[in-house]
């Protein structure tokens, strides 16, 4: 009835779902946080994705990748979180990652794609 059509479904993502999505973004391309949430919601037949858990899990993914980089892993071996986290955004400001590094990775990604 009319009531059923007004029900909205929201997915609560997981770190693995978000990490896999980020890993599927081609090098040289970026996605907004809003597009990530919309794409994952649609892929799971939902109208929305929880913004709070998404931001929390995205930050966790970025911090793990940053720790891996600090431990000596190559940029190509970690989740490319810079394809979703743009410099000067609220989530970028909460990371230990220098914003200049985020910008540099985005520029390097774009340069690699053109080759």
C-alpha positions as CSV (number, residue, x, y, z in Angstrom):
1,X,0.0,0.0,0.0
2,X,0.9,3.6,0.3
3,X,2.9,3.0,3.5
4,X,5.2,0.4,1.9
5,X,6.1,2.8,-0.9
6,X,7.4,5.4,1.6
7,X,9.9,3.0,3.3
8,X,13.5,3.8,2.5
9,X,16.3,1.3,2.8
10,X,19.8,2.5,4.0
11,X,22.8,0.3,3.8
12,X,25.4,0.4,6.6
13,X,28.5,-0.4,4.7
14,X,31.5,-2.3,6.0
15,X,35.2,-1.5,5.8
16,X,35.6,-4.3,3.2
17,X,32.8,-3.0,1.0
18,X,34.3,0.5,1.0
19,X,37.9,-0.8,0.5
20,X,36.8,-2.9,-2.4
21,X,34.9,0.0,-4.0
22,X,38.0,2.3,-3.7
23,X,40.2,-0.4,-5.1
24,X,38.0,-0.6,-8.2
25,X,38.4,3.1,-9.0
26,X,40.7,3.2,-12.0
27,X,44.0,5.0,-11.5
28,X,43.8,8.6,-12.5
29,X,40.1,8.8,-11.6
30,X,38.6,10.1,-8.4
31,X,35.2,9.8,-6.8
32,X,33.4,12.0,-4.3
33,X,32.3,10.6,-1.0
34,X,28.7,11.3,-2.1
35,X,29.2,9.2,-5.3
36,X,30.8,6.4,-3.3
37,X,27.8,6.3,-1.0
38,X,25.3,6.5,-3.9
39,X,27.1,3.8,-6.0
40,X,27.3,1.3,-3.0
41,X,23.7,2.0,-2.0
42,X,22.5,1.4,-5.6
43,X,24.6,-1.8,-5.9
44,X,22.8,-3.1,-2.8
45,X,19.4,-2.0,-3.9
46,X,19.1,0.7,-1.2
47,X,18.2,4.4,-1.5
48,X,21.1,5.6,0.7
49,X,24.2,4.6,2.6
50,X,24.8,5.7,6.2
51,X,27.1,8.8,6.0
52,X,28.4,8.4,9.6
53,X,29.6,4.8,9.3
54,X,30.9,5.5,5.8
55,X,33.1,8.4,7.0
56,X,34.3,6.4,10.0
57,X,35.2,3.4,7.9
58,X,36.8,5.5,5.2
59,X,39.0,7.2,7.8
60,X,40.0,3.7,9.2
61,X,40.9,2.5,5.7
62,X,43.0,5.6,5.0
63,X,44.8,5.4,8.4
64,X,45.6,1.7,7.8
65,X,47.0,2.4,4.3
66,X,49.0,5.3,5.8
67,X,50.5,3.0,8.4
68,X,51.4,0.5,5.7
69,X,53.1,3.2,3.7
70,X,55.1,4.4,6.8
71,X,56.1,0.7,7.3
72,X,57.6,0.7,3.8
73,X,54.9,-0.6,1.5
74,X,54.7,0.9,-2.0
75,X,51.9,3.3,-2.9
76,X,50.7,0.7,-5.4
77,X,50.3,-1.9,-2.6
78,X,47.8,0.0,-0.4
79,X,44.2,1.0,-0.8
80,X,44.2,4.2,-2.9
81,X,42.2,6.3,-0.5
82,X,43.3,9.5,-2.1
83,X,40.9,8.7,-5.0
84,X,38.0,9.4,-2.6
85,X,39.4,11.7,0.1
86,X,40.1,15.1,-1.4
87,X,42.5,17.6,0.2
88,X,40.9,20.3,2.3
89,X,37.8,18.2,3.1
90,X,36.6,17.6,6.6
91,X,37.7,14.0,6.5
92,X,41.1,14.9,5.1
93,X,41.7,17.3,8.0
94,X,41.1,14.5,10.5
95,X,43.8,12.2,9.0
96,X,47.5,12.1,9.9
97,X,48.2,12.2,6.2
98,X,49.5,15.6,5.1
99,X,47.1,17.2,2.7
100,X,50.0,18.1,0.4
101,X,50.6,14.3,0.1
102,X,47.0,13.7,-0.9
103,X,47.2,16.3,-3.6
104,X,50.5,14.9,-4.9
105,X,49.0,11.4,-5.1
106,X,46.0,12.7,-7.0
107,X,48.3,14.5,-9.4
108,X,50.6,11.5,-9.9
109,X,47.6,9.3,-10.5
110,X,46.4,11.6,-13.2
111,X,49.8,11.8,-14.8
112,X,50.2,8.0,-14.8
113,X,46.8,7.6,-16.5
114,X,47.9,9.9,-19.4
115,X,50.9,7.7,-20.3
